[in-house]
Amino acid sequence: MSKITLKTIASQLNVSNNTVSKALRGMPGVSEEMREKIIQLAQEMGYKKNVPNVGGNNSSAISISLICRKSFFDEPTFWSHVLYGIWNFSGQNNISIRTVPIDPSDENDALNMSVITGVPSHGYIVIGTIHDELLRKIISTKTPTVVVDYYSNDVDCDYINSANDSGIYKSVKYLWQNNHKRIGFINNKEGAYTFNQRYKAFLKYMEFFKLPVDERFIWHDAVYVDTQYYIQKIKALRHLSNFPTAWVCVNDNTALAFYNALKEMGIKVPDEISIIGFDNISSIYEPFLTTIDVPQKAMGERAMQQLLYRIKHPDEPYLNIQMNTTLIERSSVRNLNDCKRKD
């Protein structure tokens, strides 16, 4: 039996070799009807190069492209653990990983798509906030795709996220149980998807616990390392009678920057101000911060599991998976009582 090539398949369907190549690589430029015909014929004829038997037990033929911002590879706390989960799972299951770093300043540049689709891949893992336009282009290739730590109502695919809503619920409830009634929220200028979700949850659960929200104590434009930002904010507002006794911070990096500003001003944590973070990456810096733990490594591993499932079951309903979070109680929150502080 002669060897089955792209040309063999193309001649059977009276199309070009390039059309067959695009269809088998999941690239745009081929109608869905023709793509299905090409893939079906390739499987029937025994062409294996770009049509792996993903339903079988052998995963060694599967190659995955990992798409994320360039800065994530240099980040030693949150993203490094997510990436480790992905790489660890791929190593244990003989799956090859190709990394595709992108620059958020030019995400929608046509070059990004050519880099992403330039090498055949059986699936894409996208981690972190991404422009919907680029994500939509990735999905249009019909290549199985799983997105980690982001969600879009406008783009249908599988998503893996931490349970941001319930994490903030645990934060606000914990402060409320410790008798804090005036609580501020510090967001971050970066404006990541998860940050916006945590802010919305904060407003919801402040209302749930019947706690007042003062817009003067909702800071949206904080910067991780800029302690002067926090110092200026504190100096401008601390004289107010309803200045918060506790602050929920959108993540641990924000919480630590806020703490450093308080420390520089001689304000003691938690004696005078209580702080709670999110993500549980602070232990490598200041192992005192009460925070919400996110299962970062498990998120990476779960994304890989879902991608393999999606490759094998392309027509099953998409999933929006939320990994549970856990409150880590340390020493940055003080339990107030009526004798020590009155509202």
N, C-alpha and C positions, 0 to 999 in steps of 0.2 A: 504494500500500500504506500502510495507516494505521500510525501510530507505535506501537511495542510498549512498553507501560508495565508497571509492577508490577500494576496492575489487570487488564491483559490476561492476564497469566500467572496471577494469582489466580483469575480467573473460569474459566479452563480447568481448573484443578485443584480448584475449589470450596473455596478456602481464603482467608484474609484477606490484605489487602495487607501487613500487619505480618509475617505468617508468611513471605511471599515475601521481604520485606526482610531478615529475620533469616537466612534460608537463604543468600541471596546474599552477606551480609556475614560469614558464618561464625560467627554468634552462637548461643549455646545457646537451648533452648526449642523446637527443631524436631527431630523424629525423623530418624534417618539415612535411612530409606527415603524420607520426604517431601523431605528436603534434596536427595537425589540426583535425585528426580523434577523438582523445581523448577529445579535447575541444568541438567539435561538439556533441559528444555523451553525455558528461557531461551536456551540456546545454539542450539537448533533454530529458535527464532522470531527470532533475531538481536538479542536484547536484550544490549547491550554495556556498559552503565554500570558494573556491578559484576562482570562476568564477562569479564575481559580475555583476549585470545588470547595467553596466555603461551607457547604453543608456537611462535609466530612470531618474526620478527626484531625487531619493534617493541616495545621495553621501556618506551616513554614512558607507557603506560597503567598501569604498575605503581606502586603506592604501598606503602611499607613503614613499619611502626611500630617504632621503636627504644625498647626498655624497659630502663631501668637506674636505679641509685640516683642521687639528685640530686647527691651529692658528686662523682660521676665527672666531671661537666662542669667542675668547678673544679680537678681533679687534673692537674698539669702534666707528669707523667712517664709512668706506665704507661698509664692509661686514655685519655689524650689521643691516644696513638698508635693505639690500637685504634679509637677513634672516627674518627680521621682516615682510617684504612683503609676504614672503612664509608662515610664521606661521600665520599671520593675515588672509590671504585668507583661509588657511586650517581651522582655527577656525570658520570662518563665514560659512563654507560650510561642517562642520562635517566630515572633512577628517583627518585621523590620520597620523602623521608624525613620522617616525623613523629616527634618525640621525646616520650617519655612518661616523665618523671622520677617515681620512686617513693621513698617514705621507708621504710627498712628497719624502723623502729619500728612501722609499721602496714601492713606489706605485705599482710596478709590481710584488710584492711578492704574491705568491699564496694565502696567508692568507687573503689578501684584498678581493679577489673574494668570498672566503668562508664566510666572514663576511657580504659582500654585499648581497649575495644570500641566506644566512642562514635563513632568515625570509621571508615568502611569502610577495611579494609586487606587487601592480598593476601598479606601475610606479616608475621611478627614476628621481630625480632632481640632476644634477651635477653642482656645482658652482665653478668657478675659473679654472685656467689652470690645465690641467690633461694630463698625458702621453697618447699618442694615443693608445699605446698597451693596457693599462687598459681600456680606453674608448671603444676600439674595443671589448674587452671581455664582457663588460657590454652590448653593443649593441647585441652581439651574443646570449644573453639569450632571445632575442625577446620580452623583456619587454619594453613598451613605455618609452622613455627617452628624457628629455629636458636638454640641457646644457646652463648654464648662464655664460656670460663673458669669453667665449672661443669659438674657431671655428677651425675645422680641415677639410681640403679638402679631406682627406682620410677616414673619418668616416661619414656616412650618418645618420643624425637624425635631430631633431629640435634644433635650436640655438636661444638664446636671447642675444643680445649685445647692448651696447650703440653705437651711431653713431660716432665712433672714427674719421673717415675720415672728416665728416662735422664739428666736434668739433675743429679739428686742423685747418681746413679752416677758421673757425671763429676767431681763435686765431691769425693766421698769418695775416688775413685781418685787424683785429683790430689794430695790431701793425703797419702794413703798412699805415693804415688810420691816425695813430698818428705819421707819418713821420719817423718811424724806418726803416732803410735800412740794418742795420747790426744786424742780429738776430742769437743767438745761441740756441742750443737745449740740454737739460739735460735729458738723459734717466736714467735707473736704473739697477743696477747689477742683480736684481731679474729676469729680462728677461721674464716677463709675456706676454701672447699673446696680450693683449690690448696695452702694451707698444710698442711692435714691430709694431703694426698697426699704432700707433700714430707717430712713427718715420718715417715710410714710407710715411704717409700723409704729414708730415712736409717737406720732400724732394720734394714731388710733388707740394705742394703749394708755396714753396719758388721759384721753377721754374716758376710756373704759374704767380706769381707777379714779375717775373724777378729780384729776389733778390739773391745775391751771397751766396753760402754755402762754408764755410771754415771748413775742417775736424778738425782743431785744436779747434774749438768751438762746436764740437759735442762730448759730454761726455757720454759714454755708461756704465761706471762702477761706477756710483755714489752709495752711501749708504745713507739711510735716515738720520741717526743720526750722521754721521761722518762729522762734520763741518770742520775738518782738511783736508779732501779730497778737499773740495771746496776752502779752503784758499790756499792750495798748488797750485791748478790749476790757481786761480786768480793771485797769486804772479808771477807765471811763464809766464803768457800770457798778463797781463793787459797793459804792456808797448807797445804792438803792436798797430799800428795806426788803425787797423781795428777791435779792440776788440769790441764785440757787445754792442750796447746801450740797447738791450732788449733780454730776454731769455724766450723761451717756455719750460716749465718743464713738464715732462711726467705725473705727478700727483701733488696734493697739498702737500703731505708729502715731496716730493723732492723739491718743490718750497720753503717750509718753512725751510728746512735744508740749502738751498742755501741762503735764506734771513738771517738766523742766522749767517752764515759765513760772509756775507757782513757787517752785523751789528757789528760783532766782529772786523772787519777790519776798521770800521769807514766809510764805503761806504754807502751813503744814497739811500734808495729806496722810491720814484722813481726818486729823483732828479738827481742821477748819473747813476743808473741802474734800468731798468724796468723789472718786472717779471709777467708772467702769468702762472697759474696752470691749473689743470684739475681734476675734480670730485666734487668740491665744498664741501669739508669736512673741509676746513680751518677755517670756521667761529667760530668753537668752540675753536680755539687756538688764531689766530690773525685775527680778522674780517676786514682785509684790502685788502686781496688778490683778484685781478681780476682773474677769473677762468671760467672753463666750467662746468656747472651743469649737472650731470648725474642723471636721475630719478631712484635712487637705489631701493627704495621701490616698485616703479611701475614695475621695472624689475623682482623682485621676484613674484609679483602678476601676471604679464603677463606670467611668466614661468609656474605657476600653471594652469592658464587658458588654455595654450597650451597643457599641459600634459593631462588635462581632455579631451580636444578635441582629442588628439592623442589616448587615451584609447578608446574613442567612435568611432574613425575613423582611424583605424590602416593602412589602405591602401591609404589614401590621401597623396599627395605630401608633402615632408618635407618642413619646412619653416625656413628661416634665417631672423629673425626679428631684426631690428635695431631701438632702442628707441632713439628718437630725443634728442639732447643736446642743451643747452642754454648758451649764453655768459652772465656771471654775472660781470658787470662793477663796480669795486670798486676803490681803490686808489693806486694800485701798478704799474700803467703804466702812464708814463708822455708823454704828447703831445709835441714832439719836433718841432722846426721851424728853418728855415734857419739862423736866427739871433743868436740863442742860441747854435746851433751845426752844423758844416759843415762836410760833408763826405769827 
